[in-house]
């Protein structure tokens, strides 16, 4: 199987930015040129703050440009326990996840980002009788308690959502959407540049130190000073910010994509163009790309360092279980990246040792990264008093400091729950 082990999205679309060094002094240094950092830089620069964005890689080469491109409603925890635990704040966190998709749409429109954004909706897919029972109850609860209508399809009607005999039920919404993540991320970079920010790619930040009333930022291309610092590194947060790193766990996520399909076949497999995911902890996400490929993502464990050929073969087997119609079609790309999970499975905005951070999306980073990037920038300028995601403390665990040694045990637990629990 001749498969490219590079991300499809950046292989499909890649642009170059001018090579620049950051100014000697800025108001804000944003570490991380992804969806969060670039949205923040856009807002900060428009507010008149001298803003420099730095990234070890090129724009779009981290998770922001290579993910599934799904702008999905909700946060990682289930809504019912979220509301039970947080009350009104839980409801505002839920509503923020809906508003986040609106923000993606507004940003793509106002910044004229050509990234194929479309709100076809999304569907959660169940596989068993147990799933039918649970997901149908979830849909009724959402309609009654959230005023969030979800269309329930069972039996032959499931094929109107996904052209597969594997699934027993589909819960479909109309608010979610999808886009081309590399085009979106690069469009955000161009918007930040138009607003007056600078972006320095391929510049590893090696140190952030207090310096008088601000910080000295040490990089592989020299040093500069900043009054404020925003860590927007999500799953790529490491030893640079050790205390922030303790609140986020990097999780591997892997994808494959087919060659372009005949239009009639692509429509047979995903008739409405919905963003799809399976009702499992080790879930699969599935979508049609703008050029009628089928993308399948997921993981068989939580490690971020799997062999891409091996993970590609695993995902291909799963793809054929779902869509045996694709037996004769080639897989062109297999790739992986790192998302960030928190210990309460919620994103967070906050400060640690004076350094701002916004991260922890649990796989919902297209929409929530946009939302938190805008909110954290508003809080940094003083134009926004707070954000729902700043009102919950970011939890840590005593046993996690540098290496997430516990991931194999968590993966084992998830497999047990997927097999025997809900």
Buried (B, 14 or more C-beta within 10 A) or exposed (E): EEBBEBBBBBBBBBBEBEEBBBEEEBBBBBBBBBBBBBBBBBBBBBBEBBBBBBBBBBBBBBBBBBBBBBBBBBBBBBBBEBBEEBEEBBBBBBEBBBBBBBBBBEBBEEBEBEBBBEBBBBBBBBBEEBBBBBBBEBBEBBEEEBEBEBBBBBEEEBBEBBBBEEBBBBBBBBBBBBBBBBBBBBBBBBBBBEBBBBBBBEBEBEEBEEEEEBBBBBBEBEBBBBBBBBBBBBBBBEEBBEEBBBBBBBBBBBBBBBBBBEEEBBBBBBBBBBBBBBBBBBBBBBBBBBEBBBBBBBBBBBBBEBEBEEBBBBBBEBBBEBBEBBEEBEBBBBBBBBBBBBBBBBBBBBBBEEBBBBBBBBBBBBBBBBBBBBBBBBBBBEEBEEBBBBBBEBEBEEEBEEEBEEBEEBBEEBBEEBEEEE
